[in-house]
Amino acid sequence: MVLDPISLDTAARARSLAVLRPGGTLVSILPVPIDPDELADIAERGIRYEALLVEADGAGMQAIADLVETGALRAHIEATFPGPWRHSSIIRAPRSPRFIGGGAPRGCAAS
């Protein structure tokens, strides 16, 4: 499963879809429309697409924190980019030599 908080268009979603196997699920947490043809292409690959939009609440956030604490929910961090320009470093990261030619990253990039 990929929980996608950033893909606003087909090209961005393609990066998330690239790491999923048939039977996987892509969950978008952005309120953006998706073209019916793109949905059909995703389904043909054997991947389920779901859109989720929720309002954060204390109990829900605590439930997520509990899952993290018990190890039931884990994030794979592919790379970190320290420095004063963290946002621009993350934007440039997919173009860095480490990411080019190595296939899709397995996790998220974090600063």
GROMACS elastic network, one bead per residue, 0.5 to 0.9 nm:
[ bonds ]
;  ai    aj funct       b0    kb
    1    20     6  0.70230   500
    1    24     6  0.54590   500
    1    26     6  0.58247   500
    1    27     6  0.74252   500
    2    16     6  0.67715   500
    2    17     6  0.80504   500
    2    19     6  0.81609   500
    2    20     6  0.74678   500
    2    24     6  0.80596   500
    2    25     6  0.63893   500
    2    27     6  0.60989   500
    2    28     6  0.83570   500
    3    16     6  0.86854   500
    3    25     6  0.84908   500
    3    26     6  0.62563   500
    3    28     6  0.61714   500
    3    29     6  0.73236   500
    4     7     6  0.64816   500
    4    13     6  0.81202   500
    4    16     6  0.71550   500
    4    26     6  0.70203   500
    4    27     6  0.58549   500
    4    29     6  0.62389   500
    4    30     6  0.80180   500
    5     8     6  0.89056   500
    5    27     6  0.84995   500
    5    28     6  0.61333   500
    5    29     6  0.52753   500
    5    30     6  0.62261   500
    6    12     6  0.78761   500
    6    13     6  0.86120   500
    6    28     6  0.80979   500
    6    29     6  0.80782   500
    6    30     6  0.72686   500
    7    10     6  0.77398   500
    7    11     6  0.80700   500
    7    13     6  0.52907   500
    7    14     6  0.87770   500
    7    15     6  0.87282   500
    7    16     6  0.81187   500
    7    28     6  0.76363   500
    7    30     6  0.77451   500
    7    32     6  0.89247   500
    8    11     6  0.84360   500
    8    12     6  0.64900   500
    8    13     6  0.74137   500
    8    30     6  0.75772   500
    8    31     6  0.89942   500
    8    32     6  0.66112   500
    8    33     6  0.87834   500
    9    12     6  0.54422   500
    9    13     6  0.62521   500
    9    14     6  0.87004   500
    9    32     6  0.82827   500
    9    33     6  0.88441   500
    9    34     6  0.78657   500
   10    13     6  0.50949   500
   10    14     6  0.61150   500
   10    34     6  0.79702   500
   10    35     6  0.86648   500
   10    38     6  0.75208   500
   11    14     6  0.50833   500
   11    15     6  0.69915   500
   12    15     6  0.55684   500
   12    16     6  0.70885   500
   13    16     6  0.51413   500
   13    17     6  0.61137   500
   13    18     6  0.85652   500
   13    26     6  0.87963   500
   13    28     6  0.89653   500
   14    18     6  0.59981   500
   15    18     6  0.51680   500
   15    19     6  0.72664   500
   15   104     6  0.71946   500
   16    19     6  0.59422   500
   16    20     6  0.72904   500
   16    26     6  0.74449   500
   16   104     6  0.86932   500
   17    20     6  0.53150   500
   17    21     6  0.83081   500
   17    24     6  0.89755   500
   17    25     6  0.87293   500
   17    26     6  0.69929   500
   17    42     6  0.81648   500
   17    47     6  0.82259   500
   18    21     6  0.80831   500
   18   104     6  0.69286   500
   19   104     6  0.67101   500
   19   105     6  0.79933   500
   19   106     6  0.70294   500
   20    23     6  0.80611   500
   20    24     6  0.55324   500
   20    25     6  0.73169   500
   20    26     6  0.78658   500
   20    47     6  0.74798   500
   21    24     6  0.54632   500
   21    25     6  0.86760   500
   21    45     6  0.83728   500
   21    46     6  0.78598   500
   21    47     6  0.72709   500
   22    25     6  0.85781   500
   22    45     6  0.61249   500
   22    47     6  0.53392   500
   22    48     6  0.86377   500
   23    45     6  0.85973   500
   23    46     6  0.55084   500
   23    47     6  0.53172   500
   23    48     6  0.70616   500
   24    46     6  0.74648   500
   24    47     6  0.51326   500
   24    48     6  0.63384   500
   24    49     6  0.88164   500
   25    47     6  0.55794   500
   25    49     6  0.57947   500
   25    50     6  0.73926   500
   26    47     6  0.72656   500
   26    48     6  0.62476   500
   26    50     6  0.62796   500
   26    51     6  0.83633   500
   27    48     6  0.83828   500
   27    49     6  0.59906   500
   27    51     6  0.55418   500
   27    52     6  0.67433   500
   28    31     6  0.80429   500
   28    32     6  0.86710   500
   28    49     6  0.77915   500
   28    50     6  0.63242   500
   28    52     6  0.60429   500
   28    53     6  0.82587   500
   29    32     6  0.88199   500
   29    50     6  0.87323   500
   29    51     6  0.59425   500
   29    53     6  0.54597   500
   29    54     6  0.80799   500
   30    33     6  0.89472   500
   30    51     6  0.72956   500
   30    52     6  0.72871   500
   30    53     6  0.67295   500
   31    51     6  0.76259   500
   31    52     6  0.79522   500
   31    53     6  0.68066   500
   32    51     6  0.88004   500
   34    37     6  0.85066   500
   34    38     6  0.68512   500
   34    39     6  0.70189   500
   35    38     6  0.52413   500
   35    39     6  0.64243   500
   35    40     6  0.87830   500
   36    40     6  0.61953   500
   36    41     6  0.86804   500
   37    40     6  0.50201   500
   37    41     6  0.62527   500
   37    42     6  0.86860   500
   38    41     6  0.50192   500
   38    42     6  0.62094   500
   38    43     6  0.86212   500
   39    42     6  0.51080   500
   39    43     6  0.62023   500
   39    44     6  0.86348   500
   39    48     6  0.88859   500
   39    49     6  0.73623   500
   40    43     6  0.50845   500
   40    44     6  0.61431   500
   40    45     6  0.87772   500
   41    44     6  0.50728   500
   41    45     6  0.65109   500
   42    45     6  0.52820   500
   42    46     6  0.68184   500
   42    47     6  0.56463   500
   42    48     6  0.70464   500
   42    49     6  0.72418   500
   43    46     6  0.51076   500
   43    47     6  0.53190   500
   43    48     6  0.61533   500
   43    49     6  0.77046   500
   44    47     6  0.73878   500
   45    48     6  0.88110   500
   56    59     6  0.86242   500
   56    60     6  0.66753   500
   56    61     6  0.67994   500
   57    60     6  0.53661   500
   57    61     6  0.61398   500
   57    62     6  0.85958   500
   58    61     6  0.51851   500
   58    62     6  0.60961   500
   58    63     6  0.86085   500
   59    62     6  0.50816   500
   59    63     6  0.61804   500
   59    64     6  0.87598   500
   60    63     6  0.50447   500
   60    64     6  0.63856   500
   60    65     6  0.86638   500
   61    64     6  0.51477   500
   61    65     6  0.61877   500
   61    66     6  0.86205   500
   62    66     6  0.60752   500
   62    67     6  0.86384   500
   63    66     6  0.50645   500
   63    67     6  0.63571   500
   63    68     6  0.87795   500
   64    67     6  0.50826   500
   64    68     6  0.63213   500
   64    69     6  0.86272   500
   64    73     6  0.79043   500
   65    68     6  0.50904   500
   65    69     6  0.60929   500
   65    70     6  0.86839   500
   65    73     6  0.88220   500
   66    70     6  0.61890   500
   66    71     6  0.85565   500
   66    72     6  0.85416   500
   66    73     6  0.88226   500
   67    70     6  0.53099   500
   67    71     6  0.61901   500
   67    72     6  0.50603   500
   67    73     6  0.53009   500
   67    74     6  0.84585   500
   68    71     6  0.51308   500
   68    72     6  0.60147   500
   68    74     6  0.62453   500
   68    75     6  0.88824   500
   69    72     6  0.76824   500
   69    73     6  0.80338   500
   70    73     6  0.76892   500
   71    74     6  0.62079   500
   75   107     6  0.72108   500
   75   108     6  0.78244   500
   76   106     6  0.70983   500
   76   108     6  0.65864   500
   77    80     6  0.74398   500
   77   106     6  0.78960   500
   77   108     6  0.50881   500
   77   109     6  0.59583   500
   77   110     6  0.69021   500
   78   105     6  0.63303   500
   78   106     6  0.61519   500
   78   108     6  0.55762   500
   78   109     6  0.57196   500
   78   110     6  0.81285   500
   79    93     6  0.87489   500
   79   105     6  0.88160   500
   79   107     6  0.80032   500
   79   108     6  0.71773   500
   79   110     6  0.64712   500
   79   111     6  0.84999   500
   80    90     6  0.83215   500
   80   108     6  0.88466   500
   80   109     6  0.56845   500
   80   111     6  0.52720   500
   81    85     6  0.89513   500
   81    86     6  0.63646   500
   81    87     6  0.89081   500
   81    89     6  0.62337   500
   81    90     6  0.66369   500
   81    93     6  0.81558   500
   81   109     6  0.75457   500
   81   110     6  0.64236   500
   82    85     6  0.79923   500
   82    86     6  0.62020   500
   82    89     6  0.81166   500
   82   110     6  0.85415   500
   82   111     6  0.54959   500
   83    86     6  0.56820   500
   83    89     6  0.81489   500
   83   111     6  0.79820   500
   84    87     6  0.87029   500
   85    88     6  0.56221   500
   85    89     6  0.61314   500
   85    90     6  0.87881   500
   86    90     6  0.62220   500
   86    91     6  0.86784   500
   86   110     6  0.85736   500
   86   111     6  0.57716   500
   87    90     6  0.52784   500
   87    91     6  0.63537   500
   87    92     6  0.88043   500
   87   111     6  0.77585   500
   88    92     6  0.62124   500
   88    93     6  0.85276   500
   89    92     6  0.51705   500
   89    93     6  0.59936   500
   89   111     6  0.83567   500
   90    94     6  0.77095   500
   90   109     6  0.66601   500
   90   110     6  0.72729   500
   90   111     6  0.73833   500
   91    94     6  0.70268   500
   91    95     6  0.83704   500
   92    95     6  0.55228   500
   92    96     6  0.65959   500
   93    96     6  0.51354   500
   93    97     6  0.86368   500
   93    98     6  0.82888   500
   93    99     6  0.71340   500
   93   109     6  0.79288   500
   94    97     6  0.83348   500
   94    98     6  0.81546   500
   94    99     6  0.54215   500
   94   100     6  0.69452   500
   94   104     6  0.89256   500
   94   105     6  0.85388   500
   95    98     6  0.81427   500
   95    99     6  0.63845   500
   95   100     6  0.61343   500
   96    99     6  0.55321   500
   96   100     6  0.62545   500
   97   100     6  0.50790   500
   97   101     6  0.76990   500
   97   102     6  0.86294   500
   98   101     6  0.78225   500
   98   102     6  0.69472   500
   99   102     6  0.55521   500
   99   103     6  0.70513   500
   99   104     6  0.73316   500
   99   105     6  0.69322   500
  100   103     6  0.70360   500
  100   104     6  0.85437   500
  101   104     6  0.85876   500
  102   105     6  0.77592   500
  103   106     6  0.88617   500
  104   107     6  0.88341   500
  105   108     6  0.73795   500
  105   109     6  0.86810   500
